[in-house]
Amino acid sequence: MFAVAPLEALVRAGHVVSLVVTQPDRPKGRGMELALSPVKQKAIELGLPIAQPEKIKNNTGFRAQLESLAPDCIVIVGYGRIVPRWMLDLPAYGNINLHASLLPKYRGAAPIQWAIARGEQVTGNTTMRIDEGLDTGDILLQRELEILPEDTSVTLAPRLASMGAELLAETLEGLASQRLQPTPQDDARATLAPILTREDGRIQFTRDAQTICNRFRGFQPWPGAFTTFRGKQLTLHAISPFAGAHALAAGEIAVAGEHLLAGCGEGTAIAISELQLEGKRRMSAREFINGYQPKAGERVGS
């Protein structure tokens, strides 16, 4: 989805897009029907040629196809694969990447999610010339964007994509006019944004409440935030730091008005307002409290 706005911006700016390369169609849903990627759907709408190689590193057919196009520049947005050396060397202006962080911060597959999860208040986009490292290439342009207190990765990503689309078009114009001066990254300031795993969504109640809430916002829609209650998985759908007084140990739960409280690290707590027990429907905290009547001293996550 992140690549759609940049593709539209390049076409709108008058660039000749000779080929759109995207992942092969994948089975999706209960019927396991082949689903088109959002960028493929947009390419079809724009009438652009499409290629969907399963692999690219040693794909002689795909290599021949790109070489025959002799591109001035290859633009890569959210592709998620290592670019082989032959592809890096092909275009005169290089392989230009739009990355959703202020590099060298948050190198890796999930920069939007980890920026929120780690409590950043500002993020942004970087355009860079790709090299053989992991998001280590020279910086071309950068632009900042505020992370709002209520932002999740779902709400932040479209704003970054929209802003990044214009930044990418500006970058290509700067390269063509030779106005850009590439800047090497400071590796000493680098942080990583590794691909998310299911376990990243498991709540560790020894963390403080704000950290837990930041991770909850960052890890939407997947892997979300979950724990266990009475031996079953409990998914949390709406939480916030609890500002009132309490005396709860980490993971200990209590009722406070319409909220279910859970103790966290450093003497903090979260208020849970929406949740879902394994095999049950999503419900409000009040419905949960009325239905399951949690007892004093009960815990989640154990």
ZIQUI-V454548 format. One record per residue. N is the residue number from 0. OMEGA is omega in whole degrees, -180 to 180 (* if undefined). D_FIRST is the distance of its C-alpha to the first C-alpha in Angstrom with 2 decimals. Layout:
n = [N,N]
omega = [OMEGA,OMEGA]
d_first = [D_FIRST,D_FIRST]
//
This chain:
n = [0,1,2,3,4,5,6,7,8,9,10,11,12,13,14,15,16,17,18,19,20,21,22,23,24,25,26,27,28,29,30,31,32,33,34,35,36,37,38,39,40,41,42,43,44,45,46,47,48,49,50,51,52,53,54,55,56,57,58,59,60,61,62,63,64,65,66,67,68,69,70,71,72,73,74,75,76,77,78,79,80,81,82,83,84,85,86,87,88,89,90,91,92,93,94,95,96,97,98,99,100,101,102,103,104,105,106,107,108,109,110,111,112,113,114,115,116,117,118,119,120,121,122,123,124,125,126,127,128,129,130,131,132,133,134,135,136,137,138,139,140,141,142,143,144,145,146,147,148,149,150,151,152,153,154,155,156,157,158,159,160,161,162,163,164,165,166,167,168,169,170,171,172,173,174,175,176,177,178,179,180,181,182,183,184,185,186,187,188,189,190,191,192,193,194,195,196,197,198,199,200,201,202,203,204,205,206,207,208,209,210,211,212,213,214,215,216,217,218,219,220,221,222,223,224,225,226,227,228,229,230,231,232,233,234,235,236,237,238,239,240,241,242,243,244,245,246,247,248,249,250,251,252,253,254,255,256,257,258,259,260,261,262,263,264,265,266,267,268,269,270,271,272,273,274,275,276,277,278,279,280,281,282,283,284,285,286,287,288,289,290,291,292,293,294,295,296,297,298,299,300,301]
omega = [-177,-176,-174,-179,176,178,178,-177,180,179,-180,-179,176,178,177,178,-174,-177,172,-179,-179,-178,175,175,-177,174,-177,176,-178,179,180,176,-179,-179,178,175,178,-179,175,178,180,179,177,180,-178,180,-177,176,-173,170,-178,-180,176,177,-180,-172,-178,-178,-175,179,179,179,179,179,180,-179,179,178,-179,-175,173,-176,171,-180,-177,180,173,-177,172,177,177,-180,-178,-177,-177,-180,177,-176,-171,-174,-178,-178,177,176,-175,-177,169,-177,-172,170,176,-177,13,176,173,169,176,-167,-173,-176,-179,-178,-176,177,177,-176,-179,170,178,176,179,171,180,179,175,165,-177,174,-174,168,-175,178,178,179,-175,-174,-179,-180,176,177,175,176,-177,175,-179,170,-178,-178,-179,-177,164,177,179,-179,-177,-175,180,178,177,-180,-180,179,-180,179,179,179,179,178,177,180,-179,176,180,177,-178,-179,179,179,-176,177,-179,-178,178,176,174,-176,-179,-179,-174,168,-174,176,-174,177,-178,174,178,-176,177,180,180,-176,172,-173,173,173,179,-172,-178,178,179,-180,177,179,175,-180,-177,-173,172,-1,-178,7,179,179,-178,177,176,177,-179,174,180,179,178,180,179,-177,178,-180,175,174,-180,-174,-176,179,177,177,-175,172,-180,-180,179,-177,178,180,176,-178,-179,-176,169,-179,172,179,180,-179,177,176,-179,179,172,172,-180,-179,177,-175,-176,177,-179,179,-179,180,174,-176,176,177,-180,177,179,-179,180,-175,-173,175,-180,-176,178,179,177,-178,167,178,179,*]
d_first = [0.00,3.84,5.45,5.61,8.10,9.99,10.54,11.87,13.92,15.53,16.60,17.84,19.79,21.57,20.48,21.15,18.15,20.25,17.73,14.04,13.91,11.41,12.27,14.80,14.23,14.91,17.13,15.73,17.62,21.39,22.06,20.09,19.07,16.85,13.24,11.22,7.79,5.46,6.58,9.94,10.23,9.87,12.28,14.61,14.69,15.62,18.08,17.05,18.38,16.24,17.24,16.14,18.66,19.09,20.51,21.10,23.82,26.78,25.43,28.17,26.89,23.49,25.41,27.81,25.11,23.64,27.18,28.23,25.60,26.98,23.98,24.89,21.66,18.74,15.49,13.31,9.95,8.59,10.71,12.71,16.04,19.26,20.07,23.63,26.47,27.03,23.57,24.10,27.43,26.48,25.36,27.77,25.33,23.66,20.14,18.26,15.46,13.36,13.61,12.77,16.43,19.88,21.05,23.23,22.06,19.43,19.23,17.25,14.21,13.65,14.77,13.22,14.73,17.98,18.58,18.74,20.59,23.16,23.91,22.80,23.29,21.68,18.72,17.07,15.65,17.59,17.80,20.04,21.77,20.95,24.04,24.78,24.21,21.34,19.81,23.43,23.49,25.09,23.37,23.13,21.86,20.75,20.07,20.42,18.77,20.57,19.40,20.93,23.13,21.23,17.70,15.70,12.58,10.91,12.60,12.55,8.96,8.45,11.91,11.42,8.61,11.12,14.00,12.76,12.25,15.92,17.02,15.87,17.74,20.64,20.71,21.14,23.82,25.53,25.64,27.08,29.71,30.39,30.08,27.89,29.64,27.58,28.35,28.69,27.08,29.52,29.06,31.36,28.81,25.93,24.26,21.95,18.70,19.07,16.77,17.23,19.82,21.09,24.08,22.23,22.08,25.85,27.63,30.49,32.84,34.77,32.01,32.63,31.07,28.91,27.40,26.72,25.07,22.91,21.74,21.20,18.88,17.00,16.61,14.92,13.88,15.07,17.77,18.98,22.67,25.55,29.25,32.24,34.98,38.11,36.73,33.52,29.91,29.15,25.57,25.39,23.14,24.65,26.74,28.24,30.96,34.39,36.71,39.93,42.67,42.55,44.14,41.64,41.26,37.85,36.47,39.32,38.46,40.32,40.11,39.90,39.99,36.83,35.06,35.30,35.81,35.13,36.88,34.99,36.17,38.33,39.80,36.63,35.12,32.04,32.28,30.37,29.89,27.68,27.69,27.84,30.37,29.73,30.50,30.74,28.76,27.00,29.74,30.98,33.03,36.15,35.65,35.21,38.30,40.37,39.40,39.66,42.09,41.16,44.35,45.35,44.49,41.82,38.81,35.19,33.91,37.22]
//
